[in-house]
Amino acid sequence: MTADERTAAPGGADPRAGLRATIERLAPIERLPCSAGERTAASLIAARLRELGCAARVETEPAYASYARPVGALSALAAVSGLLGDRFAGRLAGTAGGAAAAAALADEISYGRQYARRIVSPRRTAFNVVAEAGDRTAARTLVVMAHHDAAPTGAIFDQ
């Protein structure tokens, strides 16, 4: 079997046409993390992978919808602490607030306990697509990972 035969869309169609059709179905869906749109996209991707002969399913996982809220809150704490630290009376509060913000940011970005995230963000549900194909007794395994959710829109994320 050639590489083209392995990647061809069902019915022998051009694989690029199948890829384009899949992208055109996913592109208009607002797919914020942990949203109904993310769930819809995951279901569409799993269905497409099943059409291509994979054993595919959607699994749920507890998750937080955004890293921006805790990082933003900690950055604000650090800024306020810096302003407080400018005055002699506020140096202790400024130092304590700055140290707490730095420690919490380190915890957040190193994927530690993420205490700040737990405080400022509700726990929600993420939707992961898991698919398997090929010889399950093969000596080696290839794992492919990708995001199917999409960043929020706005000036920072504008294409």
C-alpha positions as CSV (number, residue, x, y, z in Angstrom):
1,M,0.0,0.0,0.0
2,T,1.4,3.4,-0.9
3,A,1.5,6.4,1.3
4,D,-1.2,8.0,-0.8
5,E,-3.4,5.0,-0.4
6,R,-3.0,5.0,3.3
7,T,-3.9,8.7,3.6
8,A,-6.6,8.8,1.0
9,A,-10.1,9.8,1.9
10,P,-12.8,7.1,1.9
11,G,-13.7,6.3,-1.7
12,G,-10.3,7.1,-3.1
13,A,-10.8,10.9,-3.1
14,D,-7.9,13.2,-3.0
15,P,-6.7,13.4,0.7
16,R,-6.3,17.2,0.4
17,A,-10.0,17.5,-0.3
18,G,-10.8,15.5,2.8
19,L,-8.5,17.7,4.9
20,R,-10.0,20.9,3.4
21,A,-13.5,19.6,4.2
22,T,-12.5,18.8,7.8
23,I,-10.9,22.2,8.3
24,E,-13.9,24.0,6.8
25,R,-16.2,22.2,9.2
26,L,-14.0,23.0,12.2
27,A,-13.0,26.6,11.4
28,P,-16.3,28.4,12.1
29,I,-16.8,26.6,15.5
30,E,-15.8,28.8,18.4
31,R,-13.7,26.2,20.3
32,L,-12.7,27.8,23.6
33,P,-11.1,25.4,26.0
34,C,-13.7,23.5,28.1
35,S,-16.6,24.8,25.9
36,A,-19.5,23.2,24.0
37,G,-17.7,24.2,20.8
38,E,-14.6,22.2,22.0
39,R,-16.9,19.2,22.6
40,T,-18.4,19.6,19.1
41,A,-15.0,19.8,17.5
42,A,-13.8,16.7,19.4
43,S,-16.8,14.8,18.2
44,L,-16.3,15.8,14.6
45,I,-12.6,14.9,14.7
46,A,-13.3,11.5,16.3
47,A,-16.0,10.8,13.6
48,R,-13.6,11.7,10.8
49,L,-10.9,9.5,12.3
50,R,-13.4,6.6,12.5
51,E,-14.2,7.2,8.8
52,L,-10.5,6.8,8.1
53,G,-10.4,3.5,9.9
54,C,-9.2,4.5,13.3
55,A,-10.6,3.4,16.6
56,A,-11.5,6.8,17.9
57,R,-13.3,8.2,21.0
58,V,-13.8,11.4,22.9
59,E,-12.7,11.3,26.6
60,T,-13.4,13.9,29.2
61,E,-10.9,15.3,31.6
62,P,-11.2,17.8,34.5
63,A,-9.5,21.0,33.5
64,Y,-9.4,24.8,33.9
65,A,-10.6,26.9,31.0
66,S,-7.8,29.4,31.0
67,Y,-4.3,30.2,32.3
68,A,-4.9,33.9,31.7
69,R,-7.1,34.6,34.7
70,P,-4.7,33.3,37.4
71,V,-1.6,34.7,35.6
72,G,-3.4,38.1,35.2
73,A,-4.5,38.1,38.9
74,L,-1.0,37.3,40.1
75,S,0.5,39.9,37.8
76,A,-1.9,42.5,39.2
77,L,-0.9,41.4,42.8
78,A,2.7,41.9,41.9
79,A,2.0,45.4,40.4
80,V,0.0,46.5,43.4
81,S,2.7,45.1,45.7
82,G,5.3,47.1,43.8
83,L,3.3,50.3,44.2
84,L,3.0,49.6,48.0
85,G,6.6,48.9,48.3
86,D,7.5,52.4,47.1
87,R,6.4,53.9,50.4
88,F,8.2,53.1,53.6
89,A,5.0,52.1,55.5
90,G,4.0,49.7,52.7
91,R,7.4,48.0,52.2
92,L,6.5,45.0,54.3
93,A,3.1,44.6,52.6
94,G,4.7,45.2,49.2
95,T,7.5,42.7,49.9
96,A,5.1,40.1,51.1
97,G,2.7,40.6,48.2
98,G,5.5,40.5,45.7
99,A,7.0,37.4,47.2
100,A,3.6,35.7,47.3
101,A,2.9,36.7,43.6
102,A,6.3,35.4,42.5
103,A,5.9,32.1,44.3
104,A,2.4,31.6,43.0
105,L,3.5,32.4,39.4
106,A,6.4,29.9,39.7
107,D,3.9,27.3,40.9
108,E,1.5,28.2,38.1
109,I,4.0,28.1,35.2
110,S,5.8,24.9,36.5
111,Y,2.4,23.1,36.6
112,G,2.7,22.6,40.4
113,R,-0.3,22.7,42.7
114,Q,-1.7,25.8,40.9
115,Y,-3.3,27.2,44.0
116,A,-4.0,30.6,42.3
117,R,-5.8,28.8,39.4
118,R,-8.0,26.9,41.9
119,I,-8.9,30.1,43.6
120,V,-9.8,32.3,40.6
121,S,-11.0,29.7,38.0
122,P,-13.7,27.1,38.3
123,R,-12.9,23.5,37.3
124,R,-14.6,22.5,34.1
125,T,-14.4,19.6,31.6
126,A,-12.1,19.3,28.6
127,F,-12.7,17.0,25.7
128,N,-9.8,14.9,24.3
129,V,-9.8,12.8,21.1
130,V,-8.0,9.5,21.5
131,A,-7.5,7.4,18.3
132,E,-5.6,4.3,17.6
133,A,-4.5,2.8,14.3
134,G,-2.0,0.4,13.0
135,D,-0.5,-2.8,14.3
136,R,-1.0,-3.0,18.1
137,T,1.9,-5.5,18.3
138,A,4.4,-3.3,16.6
139,A,7.8,-2.8,18.2
140,R,7.4,1.0,18.2
141,T,4.6,3.4,18.8
142,L,4.1,6.9,17.3
143,V,2.1,9.3,19.5
144,V,0.6,12.4,17.9
145,M,-0.8,15.2,20.0
146,A,-2.5,18.4,18.9
147,H,-4.9,21.0,20.2
148,H,-8.4,21.2,18.7
149,D,-9.5,24.0,21.0
150,A,-8.7,27.5,19.9
151,A,-7.4,30.6,21.7
152,P,-9.9,33.4,22.4
153,T,-10.1,36.0,19.8
154,G,-8.9,39.6,20.2
155,A,-6.0,41.9,19.4
156,I,-3.4,39.5,20.9
157,F,-4.8,36.5,18.9
158,D,-5.8,38.3,15.7
159,Q,-4.3,36.6,12.7
